Amino acid sequence: MRLDAAVDGYLGHVRHERGYSEHTVDAYASDLADLVRFAVERDIGDIGGLDLDLLRDWLWVATERGLARATVARRAASARGFCAWLERTGAVASDPAARLRAPRAKRTLPRVVAAPAVSDLIEGLQLAAIDDDPVAVRDLAIVELLYACGLRVSELVGLDLDDVDRSNRTVRVTGKGSKERVVPYGAPAAVALDRYLERARPALLAADGGSGSAGSERATSSARPRAGGHAVFLGVRGGRLGVRAVHRLVAGLLAELPGSGPAGPHAFRHSAATHLLDGGADLRAVQEFLGHASLGTTQIYTHVSAERLKQTYATAHPRA
């Protein structure tokens, strides 16, 4: 079997049978396409030519090109998953990547926005929405829900109206691996979301690209409006809001705030988890809240809390 055909089969497997997100599938596709190119350059076009030496050379070249350790580690994981699938399906007699190792990705602490800074940021959004501008009201609801529920951006933009239980203040989200969970939200998020659904969403659904604060978003919109359908969050042309639009919104809001690390929607997810633990929440409860498959993933937030404690101790204790 040709390598490129085998890769296509594997991508179909992880997309349709394993239920991986499009973002994850795209990452696998990019990694394995690079592996195929690397193999073809060495006159290997068939899966029978895959061996441990080829895979190690591929990772070594990636390292020599200056790729980050996290990228090399992800490439190794992509190759291991692909080769293990080839063995399970009987396409190869043994797994050529069984002993493949890569540099462990350096684990950095996520960016956390301090609770007072989150409050100040939301107050600014409330002021911007005081005149009921539909986009400003929507943006306020987005930030409130991201922080209140600790949602991934893909989970936020994937919300449909049926996923929101306004009476119980919960949202049903579909996370990684197509796993569903129900997440509660508080009174401030409820006020913002109700206001958006009752006032701003109908205006956006009926919008034809008029005027107002949506100019920058409209400039990057598709030429033809997309049907919003049952999507909770809509763009200025009435279609389901995209991931990039939320990234732009949050990056703009966080740009002026202190702190290092990526200034994207995940910062609110990190902040929500850390603030829950700071407030005494149980680690298992936070794991369920975030939708993590492994408790080890959630434990990064205990390190964040410990780091903040150390910083507070160093500045406040007389004998620090």
N, C-alpha and C positions, 0 to 999 in steps of 0.2 A: 504493500500500500504506500502511495506517495505521502510524503510528510505533510504537504499542504492539505491534502484531503483528510488525513488523520486529525489534523488540528481543527478543521471545520467540524468533524464529527465530535470531537471533545468539547468544543465551544457550544455546540447544540446540546450536548449532555448537561453541561453545567448550567445552561440557561433554562432548559425546559424540564429536566429531571431533578436537578439539584435546586432549582429556583434561585440561583444567584442573581444579584442586582445587575442592571445593565452597566453600572460603573465598574463592578468587579469583572464582568465578562469582557468589557473593553480593555481593562488592564491585562487580563490573561491573553487576549487577542494580540495586543501590542507586543507583549513579551515573547509569545510563541512565534509571531511573524518574524521577529528579530532572530530567533533561533533557527527558523527555516532558512532565512537569508544567509546566516552564518554557515549552516550546513551545506547549502547549495554552492556557496563560494569554495567549498572544499570537496565538491563533486559528490555530495551525499544528498540524494533526493528521496530516498526511501527510508521507511521506519527501521528497516533492518540495519541501516548504517548508524543508528543512534547507539552510542556507548558512553561510558563514564568519562573517558578521556575527552571526547568531543564536548560534552556538557561542561567539564571543568575548564577547557580552553575557552569556551564561550563566556563563562563567568569571569575568567581571568582577563580577557580582552575588555569586558565591561568595566572591570576595576581599573585597568590601565587607562581607559578613556576618562576616568575621573567621576564615574557615576557614584552617587551616594550609596553608603552601605545599605540603607533601607531599600533602595532600588535594586541593588544586586541581590539582597535577601528575597525580595519579592519575585525576581526572575527565577531564583532557585526554587521557590515554592511553586511557581507556575510550571516549571519543568517537572518537578516531582509529581504534581497532580496529574499532568498529562501522561507521564510515563507509567504511573501506577494504573491509570485508566486503560492504557494500552495492554498492560499485563492482565488486568481483570477481564477484558473483553477477548483475550486470547490472540490479540494481534501480534504480540511478541511473547517469546517463551519466558523471559525474565525481565524484571524492572531495571533498566540501565541507570536510573537515578536513585536507586535505593540507598547508595552510600554517598550521594551528592551533598556536600555541605557548603555553606556560604557564610560570610561574616555576619554575625548577629547584628541586627539593626540597633543603632544607638537609641535608647528610649529616653525621650525628653519629656519634661513635665509640660502638660498642656497649659495653654493660656487661660487664666482665670480673671474675670473682671470682678473687682470688689463690689460687694452688695450696695454700698452708697453710690458707686459710680453707675451701676445698673439703674438705680432709682433716679439719678439725675438724667440719665439718657432717656428714660421713659417719660420723665416730666417734659423734656424737650419735645418728644414726639406728641405728647398730649397738647402742648401749646401749638404745634404745627397743625394739629387736627381740629383746633377749636372752631374753625369755620366750616367744618364738615366737608372739607375737600376729600373726595372718595379715595384718592391714592394715599393721602396722609392718614386717613382713618384706617385704611387697610394696613399700612406700614406699622401703625401702632399695634394692631391686632397680631400681626406677624411676630413682632418682637416679644410681646407679652406671652404669646403661646410658645415660642421657641424657649424662652426662659422658664416659664411656668411648667412646661412638660418635658424639658430636656430633649426635644425632638431632633433627629437628624434632619437636614434640609430636605432630603428626598422624601422623608415621611411627612413633612409639612406640606410640600407642594402636591403630594399624592392624596391628601385628604379630600374626601367627598362629603357632601352634605349629610348623608346617612351615617357617616362616621362620627358625627358630633352629637352627643347627648347633652343638650343644654340644661335639661332639668336636673341631671345628676352631675353636671360639670365634668364630663369625661370625653376623651376622644379615643377612637379605635384606630390604631396605626398599624401599617404593615412594614416591618423592619427587614433586616437582612435575612436571607433564606426564606423569604415570604412568611415569616413568623408574625402573627398578630399579637398585639397586647393592648390593654386598655389603660390609659394614663389619666389621672385626675388633673384638674387645674383649679386655681383659686379664684377668689372674688374679683381682683383687678383684671385678670385675663378674661373672666366671664363678661365684665362690663364692656371691655374693648371688643371682644368677639361678637357679642350681641349687637353692639352699635354698628359694627362692620356688616354683619349679615342683614340687618334690618334697613340700613341706610346706604352704605357705600357699595355693597355687592350688586344690588339692583341697578345702580347707576353705572357701574363698570360693565355689567352684562349688556346694558343697552348702549354702551359707548361706541362712538364711531371715530375715535381719535381726535376729539375736540381739543380744547386748550386747558391750561392749568399746570400744576406741578409735575405732570407726567411727561413733560417734554423729553427729558433724557431717556426715559424708558421707551417712549414711543419711537425715538430715533433708532433704536436697535431692534425694534419689533419686526416681525415678518410683514411683508407687503400685504398679505391677505390675513384677515382676522381668523383665529381658530375658535371653534365652538367651545364655550366654557362648560357646557353640559352641567354636570353635578359637582364640579370642582368647587371647593370652598374658596380658595384664593385665586383671583383673576388678575390678568394683566390689563393694561389700558385699552386693549382692543377686544376685550371680552373673552379671551381664551384663558385656559389654565396657566397660571403663573409658573415660570420656569425656574430651575435651580440657579441659573446665572443671575437672574434679576434679584433673587434673594441675597446672593453673594455680594452683588454690587451695593445693595441697600445696607447690609450689615458692615461691609468693609468701610463704607463712608461714615457710618456712625461710630465705629471703633477707631478710626484713623487718628482722632485727636486725644484718645484716652491713653494713659500710661500703661506700660506693659509690653512685653515682647511676645513673639509667637504669631501664628497666623491670625489675621483679623477677619475671620469668616463666621458663618452661623454656628459652627461647632464650638466657638468660644462661649456661647450662651449655654450649650449643652454641658461643657466642662464646668462652667460657673454654677449651674443649677446643681450638678452632682456634688461639687465641693461644698456649696453652701448647705446642702442637705446634711452632709456628714458633719460639718461644723456645728450644725444645729442639733446633733445627736441622733440622726437617723441611722438605722441598722444597715450594715453593708449589704446584706442580702436583699433588703427592701430597695436599696438604691440600684442593685443589679437588676431587679425586676422592673423598676421604674425606667431604666435606660434600655432594657431589652438586650442585655449582654448575655451571650451563651455561656461564658465562663466567668467565674468570680474573679479570676486573675486579672481580667481586663478591667474590672471595676476597681481593683485594688490600687491602680495608679492614682486614684483620687485620695486615698489615704496618705500617699506620699506628698500630694499637694498640700493637704491639711497639715501634715507634719512640718513641711517646709515653711508654711505660713506661721506655725507656732514658733519655730526656731527664730524666724525673723522678728516676731513680736517679742520673744524673750530677749533677743540681743539688744533691742532698742529700749525695753521697758524695765528689765530686771537690774537692780543696782550692782549685782555681782556677776553680770553676764560676761 
